[in-house]
Amino acid sequence: MNRPMRRRLLPLTGALVSLGLVVGCAGGEDTGKDGATKGKASPEASASLDAGPAYRGAALPGLTREPAWSLTADGVTGCPGDPVERATSRVIGDHSQTCVLGDAVVLTEDATTYPDNTGGTPEEYLFRARFLDAATGRERTSVEVTIPADGWSSDRDPVPSEFFTVGRWTDGAPALLVVDGDVTPASGLKKKSVRTTYTMYAPSGEKLGSSAYDGEDGTDFAVEAGHVRLKEGDDSASYAPLGGGATVEVQDRWEDQAPIGPGFGYRVATSLAEFYVSGDRLQVSDRLTGKELWDTESVTLPAAVASRTPAGDRAAASLFPLAGDKGLLAWGIEDDTYDALLTVVDLRTGRTLVEGPKTALDPNDAHEPVVVLSADGSRVVTQFGGGAVAWDAETGDELWRQEEDEQDIEPVALPTGDVLYASVSDLGLAALDMRTKKVLASGLEPDTSLNDDIDVLERTSDGHTLLATSTGVFVFAPEKA
């Protein structure tokens, strides 16, 4: 069964959700059902998984034949939401979910007791997230949240992926944001009160910090880089740090612009506002300080671009996130078979670090740009308006490209630097040799995935690869050389 793969701009590298200032800290360490901690990770949690289902699918090139561990999908409803992927997607109503958090796998459950099992409105919703060690499957901890069905109003749908979301902590490390709601009924002269608690956890299950806000205005705060967005200005907003302290004024991104750089990252002003940015002049500034860092008029053009840019003209450019303080800058080329040159730049200075291959780049194309980077950052596969191109991100050398007479190659994941997983038009999920483009295997996608909002393959920071299906979750180690 060939099912379209859900696309991701940058696997495992773009999410940024954190928490905010304490108005009234949450109470004690309430223990919920099944030993989970309400709004807090339990440091004692260390349960091992029971033997999971056997993997009966095809061998996955570059990965061990048998999974390191597996888990039955019974009771698992999905994974945490991915707010950055949702915000930058061109798919209307995107509900993307991500199962990987650093070196942990996080799975979510809806443990709500519904009236007569009919799915009607309960008194409260109970959602659970389990942190599993990617190498062993051992449960590091589990966290529960309860949400009143009445009296606590929010724009979030009552599903686990709205209350557990992947993000990043202030240092750029991956973290899980947990949102918990509470209502205290009116009593005597006291009015009803509403409280929303935002808590963030490291992949280890360690609690990084928690913040609570009273009032109905605090149920839907946006959070980013360890700060909560409190007050909006014209082109900026006030963010309060976790645990209290002075607020900071942070420049807004362009609407629907993908996050670029660690922390609050960079703002890119341009003549065209898209979920990536493109225009005749790009101006890059530090969002936290507001300082302009560089623009495409002041940096030295790559020779291949300068030679095809008429005197007095400005070369168009498009900027995409890559990893950390590195960006992928595509320079427009006139009168050439391909209309752009791919380069790796230092986002702090605009300096060109690597000149890569040429590609077809059409910012008005309905095709979502895809950039897939290997774990060590050495190899990358890009696909914009034209076909996929594989290249060495350290030297710029082209490895191969999709030719005009070939089927569409849609990059999905690079679990190792040697094997690319991609959705190929008539082959379904296929594994390609990164050096030669040779098809190593095809038809690898499961008959049914855990749900349609999850990528078919995801890579953890310690090199494991997760395959989530409706029958089970399977985690594979990389194949030893």
N, C-alpha and C positions, 0 to 999 in steps of 0.2 A: 504494500500500500504506500503510494508516494504522496506524502502530506507536505504542504509547503512548510518550510522551517521558519520559526519566528526569528526575525532579524534582530541583531544587536549591534549598536554602533561600536562599542568597545567592550568585549566580554570582560567582566570582573574588574573594570577599572573606572567607572564613571560615577558611581553612586555617592551622594553626599547627603546624609541625613544625620542630625545630631539632636541635642536637646538644649533646654534653656535655663533661665534663671529661676531659683527657688522663690516662690511666693509663700508657699506653706508646704514644707517637706511632707512626703508621705509618711505614714505611721510605721509601726513595727514590721517585723519580717513575718507576714502572714503566710501560713502554709496552706496551700490549696489541695485539691484532690490528687491522689496518686503520688503524693510526695512532692509535687511541684510547688514552687514558691510564688505567691501572688505578687507580681511586679518586682520580683527579685530572684536572681539566680542562686540556687542552693549550692554552697561550696562542697557539701558532702555528696552531691549527686555523682555517682560513678557506676551506675548500672550498666551491665553488658547486655548486648542484644542477644535474643534467642536466635537459634539458627534460622536464617532467612531462606527464601526460595532459591532454587537452583537456577542459574542463568542458562537458558536454552536457545539463546540467539546466536547469530554468527560471530565468529572471532573478530575482534576489533583490532586492526593493525596498529602497532605501536603500544598496545596495552596487553596485560597478561590475559591468558585465555580464560581463566576463572577469576571472578571478582574477589577482591580482598575481603569484602563482606557484602551482605545484602540484607534487606529489610522488607517484610511484606508491606504492601500498600494499604492493608486493612486499617481503617481509621485515619489514614493520612489524607488530608484534604488538599495539600499543596505545599507551598513554600512562601517565605516572606515576599511582600510586594517590593517592586523596584521602581521607586518614584522618579528617578532620573530617566530611566528607559521610557516610562510612561509619558513624561513631559516632553521628551525630544522625539518621540515616535510620530511618524506621519499616519499611523493607523488610528482612526477615530475610535475612541473608547478603549484604547490599549490598557490591558490589565496585567502587564508583565510581572512575572515572579522570578525570583532568583533563589536557588537552593544552597548556594555556596557563600560562605562568610569566612574569608581567609583560609585557614586549615580546618575549618569545621563545615559540616553539612547541617543545615537547619531545616527541619520539617515542621509543618504546622498541622494542628488538628482542631476541629470544631467539636468541643465536648459539651455543647449546649444540650440541655434537656428540653426538647420541644413538646408542646402539649399533644398528648396522645400520639406522639411520633408522626404527626401530620405535617410538620414543618411550619405550623402557625407561629405567631409571635409569643416568645417565652417571657418570663418575668425578667430574666437577665441572660445575656450571652456569656458563654465561657469558652475562651480560646486558649490553646496551649502551643508553645514552641519548644522543640527539643533540639539541643545542641549535641551533635554527634561528632566524635573524633574521626576525621577523614581517613586516617590510616587503619584504625581498628574497628570503628563502629561503636566504640564505647560511648555511652551517654555521659556527657560532661555535666549537664544540668538541664532542667526544664523550667519554663516560666509560664505562668498563667495570668490572664487578665479577665476581669469581669466587667461587663458593660451593661448598665441598666437599660432595659428596653423602653422605659418610659421616664421622661424627665431630664434625660441627658441627650441633648440635641447636637448632631454633628453632620457634616457633609459626607462622612465616611459611610460606606455600605457596611452592614453588619456581617462581615466575613473576616477570617483571620488575616488575610493578606493586607487588610487596611490598618490593622493594629500592630502588626509586626512588619517592619520594613528594613531593608538593607540600607546601610549608610556608611559614613566615615566619621571617625573621632577627630579631635582637634589636631592631632599629629598626622592625619591622613590615613591612619590604620583603619581597616574595616571594622564595623560595629553594627549591632542590631538595635534599632529604635523600637521601644515598646510603649504603646499608648494605653493608659488605663483610665476608665471613667468611674465616677462615683456621685451619687445623689443622696443628700441628707434631707429627709422629708421635713416639711414645716412642723413646728411644735410650739404650742403656746404663742408667744409673741415673735418667735423666731421664724423667719421666712425659710422656704426651701433653699438649699445651697447646692451648688454644682462645683465639682472639682475634677480637673484633668491632670494626670501625672504622666510625665515623659521621662522614660528611663532608658539608658543605653548600656549595652553589654558588649564586652570583647568576645572574640571567638572562643576563648577559654571558658567563658561563662562568668568571668569576673564582672561585677557591676562597676561601671565607670562613673556613673553619676545619675542623679535624679532631680527632677524639678516639677513642682506642682503649681497650677494656676487655678484660682477660684473665679467662678463666674462663667456664664454661657459664652462669653467672648473668647475664652481660652481653650475651647475644644478643638479648634482646627488650626493651630499655629503651624507655620512652616518652620522647619529646623534645618540647620546647615552648619557644618564645621564646628560643632560644639557650642553653637549659639542658637537662640530662638529668635525668630523675626517678630519684632513687637510693633513697630510703628513705621509706616511707609511714608516716604517723601516723594519728591518729583522723580528723581533718578537714583535714589538711594533709599536705604531703610536702616532703622536702628536694630541692632542685634544685642541681646543680653547673654553674657557668658554663663555657662553651667555653674550652679552653686553660688551665684551672686557676683557682684562686682560691677564696675562701670560698663555701661553700654558702649558699643562702637558703631560708628556710621560706616556702612559698607555700600559701595556702588552696586547698582543692579546690573545683571546681565541684560543683553538684548533679549527680548521676548522669545522664548523657545530655543535660545542658544544652549547648546550642550555645555556642561561644565568643562572648563579648560584649566588644568593645573591643580595642584594640591591645595588643601585648605579652602579659603574663599576663592582662590585662583585669580583668573584674569578676566578683565572685561575687554571685549573687542568691538570697537565702534567701526561701522562700515556703512556703505551705501545700500546694502541689502541685508535686512534682518531675517535670518533663517535659523533653523536648529543647528546648522553650522553657518559660518559667516563667510561672505564673499563680497568683493567689490574692487574698485580701482584703487582705493586707499584703505588699508586696515590700520587702525590705531589701537595699540595694546597698552592697557594700564593695569596697575595693581588695584584690585577691587577694595582691599582693606585700607590702603593709604591714599588712593585716588591719584597716585603719581603716574603720569604717562611714561612708559618705559621705552617704547619704540614704535615706529610705523613703517609701512612698506615703501615709503618714499625715501627714507633715510638709510635703509640698509643696502648693502651691496647685492646687486642682482647676480644670480648664477649666470655663468657665461652663456649657457644655452638659451637663457631668457633674454639677456641683454642683446645678444646678436640678432634677435628677431623682434625687438621692441624699437619702433621708429623713434628717432630723436624727438624729444618733447612730449612723447606719450608716456603714460603710466601703465605698467603691467598689472593686469588684474590678478587677484590672488584669493585663495580660499584657505581658511585655517581650521584644522580639526584637532581634537585632543589625541595624544598618543599614549604617553605614560609620564607621570611626575611632571617635571618642568620641561618636558620635551613635547613639541607639537609637530603636526604634519602640515606643512605649508605647501599648497599646490599653486604654482605660478602659471598664469596663462601664457600660452605661446601662440603667436600669430603665424598663419601660413605654414602649418605643419600638419602631418598626418594625424598626430595627436594634439590635443589642445591644451595640455598642461604638463608641467614637470613637477614631480614629487620630490620634496626635500624634507629633511628633519631639521628643526630649528630649536634653539634655546629660547624658551618663552620669556625668559628674563631680559634678554638682550636683542633677540631677533637674529642672532648670528646663525648662519647656516652651518650645521654640523655634518650633514651628509647630503649629497646630491644623488637622488634615486632615479628610477626610470620615468619615461613619459607615459601618459595615460590619457584616456578620453574622460573629460570631466564636464558634465552638463548640470549646473546648479538648478536648472529649471526642470530636470528630469524627475519623473515621479518615483524613480528608484531611490531607495534609501541608501546613503553611503554606508559602506561596511569596511571596517578596519579591524583585522584580527592579528594580534601580536602574540608571539611565542612567550613562554614563561620567562625565559632569560632575556627577552627583548632583542634577540639577534635577528629574527626573521619576522616578516610581516606580509600579509596578503591584503590587498586593497581592491575594492570594487566600487566604482562610482557610476557615472552614466554609461560607461563602456564595460568591457569585459574585465575579469579578475586579472591582477598582476601580482606575482610572488617575487619578493626581492629581499636582499640582505640589508637590514636596517642599520648595520654598522659600517658597511662599505658602499652601499648604494647599488651593488651589482644586481642586475635582473636575473632571476632564476628561471622564470618562464612567464608567459602570458596566455590568456585565452585568445585563440585565433578566431577569425570571423566565421570559419566553417565548423567551429566547435560548439557544443551545447553550452548553455549558460552555467557557469560555475559560481555558486553563491557561497562564499566562505562561512563556516559555522564555528569551528574551533580548531586550535592548534594545541592539542594536549601534549605533544612533544614537538621539538623543532624539526623532526623528520617527516611527520605525517600531518597532512591537512585533512580535516573533515569538512565536507562541503555538500550542499544540496545541488545535484546536477540534474538538469531537466528530466531526462528519461531514466536516470539511474537511481533516483532517490538519494538517500544519504550515502555518500561514497567517501572512501579514503583514498587520497592521492599522495604519491611520493613528492615531497617538497622539492627535491632536487630535479626530478625529471617530468613531473606531472603525470606519471604513469598511474592508472587506476589500479589500486591494490585490492579493493573490494567495493561492492555496491549493494544497494538494497538493505542497508544496515539499520534503518529506522525501525523502531518497534511498531507492532500493529496498532497499538494505542498508547499514548503517553499518559503520564500521571494526570496532567490536564493541559489544555491547549495554550496556557499562558506561560509555560516553562520551556526553556530551550532543551532540545533533545539531548545535548551533551553540555556539561559544564566542567571546568577545571578548577581544582582547589589550589591554593598557594603553595602546598607542599607536593604538587605534581600528580595528585590523584584525579581521576575523571569519573564524573557521576552520570549515570544513565537512569532517568526516571520514567518508569512505565506504569501502566495501570495495574500490573500484577506485582510489581516490586521495585524497590530502589536498589540499584547495583552500583558499587563503587570499585573501580579498577585501579591497580597500580601501573605505573609505566613499565613497559617491557625492558628488561635489562639488556644492554648491548652485548 
